[in-house]
Amino acid sequence: MSNAHTIARHVEASYRAFIDGFNCEDMDSYLRSFCYPNAVLSGSQGMTVHGTESDQLRFYQEVMAAIRGRGWDRTGVDDLKVWPLSDALALGMADLTRYKKDGSILERRRYCYTFRRETDVWKILTIAGVKPSFSGPAREQETL
């Protein structure tokens, strides 16, 4: 049985590997970052389930086309918080900045995650984006 601090460190490392795979457009690394099925939660669309790696790949391609079209070059992690819930489940919140090729800021976003441990690897089970002007958890007074 792991302690909460150790679990949080492992989840953080898995999350940073996910972001690295996203930025490098490393499909294998990106796809290995998710549980199957997994879900994206949205106030406007409800829950979108990705049951297979093929579903996840299509989602990735849609996201990349949208952000590339707006000038995206890379995504940086500004802040990451992890709250272990059990030996195999954790919540996370990340503040991200998306940058353009010239280094200027494209956008700042906050995402909330549920992580699940599969064997010894922490993977993303759910993603929920926090819409700008809402703070999401942990920072009642802050706005992005």
C-alpha positions in Angstrom: 0.0 0.0 0.0 1.5 3.4 -1.1 1.2 6.6 0.9 -0.6 9.6 -0.5 2.7 11.6 -1.1 4.2 8.7 -3.2 0.9 8.3 -5.2 0.8 12.0 -5.9 4.4 12.0 -7.2 3.7 9.0 -9.5 0.5 10.7 -10.9 2.4 13.9 -11.5 5.1 12.0 -13.4 2.5 10.3 -15.5 0.8 13.5 -16.2 4.0 15.3 -17.3 4.8 12.3 -19.6 1.3 12.8 -21.1 2.0 16.5 -21.8 5.4 15.7 -23.3 3.7 13.1 -25.6 1.1 15.7 -26.5 3.7 18.4 -27.3 6.0 16.0 -29.3 3.0 14.5 -31.1 4.2 11.1 -29.9 1.0 9.1 -30.6 2.2 6.0 -28.7 3.0 8.0 -25.6 -0.2 10.0 -25.8 -2.4 7.0 -26.3 -0.8 5.0 -23.5 -1.7 7.9 -21.1 -5.4 7.0 -21.1 -7.6 4.3 -19.7 -10.0 2.6 -22.1 -12.8 3.6 -21.9 -12.2 7.2 -20.8 -14.4 10.3 -21.0 -14.2 14.0 -21.7 -16.8 15.9 -19.6 -18.3 19.1 -20.8 -21.2 21.3 -19.8 -22.3 21.8 -23.4 -21.7 18.2 -24.7 -22.1 16.1 -21.6 -19.9 13.1 -21.6 -18.0 11.9 -24.7 -16.6 8.4 -24.2 -13.5 7.2 -26.0 -13.8 3.4 -25.9 -10.7 2.5 -27.9 -7.4 3.9 -28.9 -8.9 4.7 -32.3 -11.5 6.8 -30.7 -8.8 8.6 -28.6 -6.7 9.1 -31.7 -9.6 10.8 -33.6 -10.2 13.1 -30.6 -6.5 14.0 -30.5 -6.5 14.8 -34.2 -9.5 17.0 -33.8 -8.0 18.9 -30.8 -4.7 19.3 -32.7 -6.3 20.6 -35.8 -8.2 23.2 -33.8 -5.3 24.5 -31.8 -2.8 24.3 -34.6 -5.3 26.4 -36.7 -5.0 29.1 -34.0 -1.2 29.1 -34.0 -0.4 26.5 -31.2 3.2 25.4 -30.8 3.4 23.8 -27.4 1.6 23.5 -24.0 3.3 24.2 -20.7 2.2 23.1 -17.2 2.1 26.1 -14.9 0.6 24.3 -11.9 -0.4 20.8 -11.1 -2.2 19.5 -8.0 -3.0 15.9 -7.2 -5.2 14.5 -4.5 -5.0 10.7 -4.1 -8.4 9.1 -3.3 -7.2 5.5 -2.9 -4.3 3.3 -4.0 -5.7 3.3 -7.5 -7.7 6.5 -7.9 -6.7 10.2 -7.8 -8.0 13.6 -8.8 -5.9 16.2 -10.4 -6.1 19.8 -11.6 -3.7 21.4 -14.0 -3.2 25.0 -15.1 -1.9 25.1 -18.6 -0.6 27.7 -21.0 -0.6 27.1 -24.7 2.1 29.0 -26.6 2.5 30.1 -30.2 5.8 29.6 -32.1 6.9 33.2 -31.3 6.5 32.4 -27.5 3.4 34.5 -27.1 0.5 33.1 -25.1 -2.3 31.6 -27.1 -4.5 30.8 -24.1 -4.4 29.8 -20.4 -6.7 26.9 -19.4 -7.5 24.8 -16.4 -8.4 21.1 -16.6 -9.6 18.7 -14.0 -8.7 15.0 -14.3 -9.5 11.6 -12.7 -6.6 9.2 -12.8 -6.7 5.5 -12.4 -3.8 3.1 -11.8 -3.7 0.2 -14.2 -1.1 -2.3 -12.9 1.7 0.2 -12.0 0.9 2.9 -14.5 -1.3 5.9 -13.7 -3.6 6.8 -16.6 -6.3 9.4 -17.4 -9.8 8.2 -16.8 -11.7 11.6 -17.2 -10.9 15.1 -18.4 -13.1 18.2 -17.7 -12.1 21.6 -19.0 -12.9 24.6 -16.8 -14.3 27.4 -18.9 -12.5 30.7 -18.7 -13.9 33.0 -16.0 -14.8 30.0 -13.8 -12.1 29.0 -11.4 -13.0 25.3 -10.8 -11.8 23.8 -7.5 -9.3 25.1 -5.0 -9.2 28.7 -5.9 -12.6 30.4 -5.3 -11.4 33.9 -5.8 -9.1 33.3 -8.7 -10.1 33.7 -12.3 -7.9 32.6 -15.2 
